[in-house]
Amino acid sequence: MKTKPENDTELHDKINRETGRVEWSELERHFAQGNVIYVSEELDLIDVAMRISHDDKATIARWMADAKVAKVSDLQAETWSAGGAALWAAVVHPFILVQPEKKQLH
């Protein structure tokens, strides 16, 4: 896409409406296919989805180098499975982006 992700309000609203909490058990088959991507709690899940949709290679590469965006590891999958985790999820076909719930600051 040629537009800037931050100016694409229509796509932002669509992704935001389709983002929700999902039990890890519902994502395991997608993980087995290699389609589940971890997004660090430091990042905004919607922003990451927007950047992937807009093929913002530079930003995505930087996040990957900083381990803020990566394919879900076997250890993460095992931990989430054992703990019955629910994660925030957004779909950017063919990927499902997942993010642990952000810790509350008190």
C-alpha positions as CSV (number, residue, x, y, z in Angstrom):
1,M,0.0,0.0,0.0
2,K,1.2,3.5,-0.7
3,T,-0.6,5.4,2.1
4,K,1.0,6.0,5.5
5,P,-0.4,3.6,8.2
6,E,-1.0,6.4,10.6
7,N,-3.4,8.1,8.1
8,D,-5.4,4.9,7.3
9,T,-8.3,5.5,9.7
10,E,-10.6,3.1,7.9
11,L,-8.2,0.1,8.3
12,H,-7.4,1.2,11.9
13,D,-11.1,1.1,12.8
14,K,-11.6,-2.3,11.0
15,I,-8.7,-3.9,12.9
16,N,-9.8,-2.3,16.2
17,R,-13.3,-3.7,15.8
18,E,-11.9,-7.2,15.0
19,T,-9.4,-7.4,17.8
20,G,-10.4,-9.3,20.9
21,R,-9.3,-11.7,23.6
22,V,-8.9,-15.3,22.5
23,E,-8.0,-18.4,24.5
24,W,-4.6,-19.9,23.5
25,S,-6.3,-23.2,23.0
26,E,-8.2,-21.7,20.1
27,L,-5.0,-20.6,18.4
28,E,-2.9,-23.8,18.8
29,R,-3.7,-25.1,15.3
30,H,-2.7,-21.7,13.8
31,F,0.5,-21.9,15.8
32,A,1.2,-25.4,14.4
33,Q,0.9,-23.9,10.9
34,G,3.4,-21.2,11.9
35,N,1.0,-18.3,11.5
36,V,0.9,-16.9,15.1
37,I,3.1,-13.8,15.7
38,Y,4.0,-12.5,19.2
39,V,3.7,-8.7,19.8
40,S,5.5,-7.3,22.8
41,E,3.4,-5.6,25.5
42,E,5.5,-2.5,24.8
43,L,3.9,-2.1,21.4
44,D,0.4,-1.2,20.4
45,L,-1.2,-4.3,18.8
46,I,-3.3,-2.2,16.4
47,D,-0.3,-0.2,15.3
48,V,1.7,-3.4,14.6
49,A,-1.2,-4.8,12.6
50,M,-1.5,-1.6,10.6
51,R,2.3,-1.6,9.8
52,I,2.1,-5.3,8.7
53,S,-0.9,-4.5,6.5
54,H,1.0,-1.6,4.9
55,D,4.1,-3.7,4.5
56,D,6.2,-1.3,6.5
57,K,9.4,-3.4,6.3
58,A,11.7,-1.0,8.0
59,T,9.6,-0.7,11.2
60,I,8.8,-4.4,11.3
61,A,12.5,-5.3,10.8
62,R,13.5,-3.0,13.7
63,W,10.8,-4.6,16.0
64,M,12.0,-8.0,15.0
65,A,15.6,-7.1,15.7
66,D,14.6,-5.9,19.1
67,A,12.5,-9.1,19.7
68,K,9.4,-7.1,20.0
69,V,7.7,-8.9,17.1
70,A,8.5,-12.6,16.4
71,K,6.9,-15.9,15.6
72,V,5.5,-17.5,18.8
73,S,8.2,-19.8,20.3
74,D,7.5,-23.3,21.4
75,L,8.3,-22.2,25.0
76,Q,5.7,-19.4,24.8
77,A,3.1,-21.8,23.4
78,E,3.8,-24.4,26.1
79,T,3.5,-21.7,28.8
80,W,0.3,-20.3,27.5
81,S,-1.2,-23.7,27.0
82,A,-0.3,-24.9,30.5
83,G,-1.6,-21.6,32.0
84,G,-4.8,-21.5,30.0
85,A,-3.9,-18.1,28.8
86,A,-6.1,-15.6,27.0
87,L,-4.4,-13.2,24.7
88,W,-5.3,-10.2,22.7
89,A,-5.5,-11.1,19.0
90,A,-5.7,-9.3,15.7
91,V,-5.8,-11.0,12.3
92,V,-3.7,-9.7,9.4
93,H,-4.1,-12.5,6.9
94,P,-2.4,-15.0,6.9
95,F,-1.1,-14.1,10.4
96,I,-2.7,-13.9,13.8
97,L,-1.0,-11.3,16.0
98,V,-1.1,-12.1,19.7
99,Q,-0.2,-10.0,22.7
100,P,-0.3,-10.9,26.4
101,E,-2.6,-8.6,28.4
102,K,-0.7,-5.5,29.5
103,K,0.2,-5.3,33.1
104,Q,-1.7,-2.7,35.1
105,L,0.3,0.1,36.7
106,H,-1.0,1.1,40.1
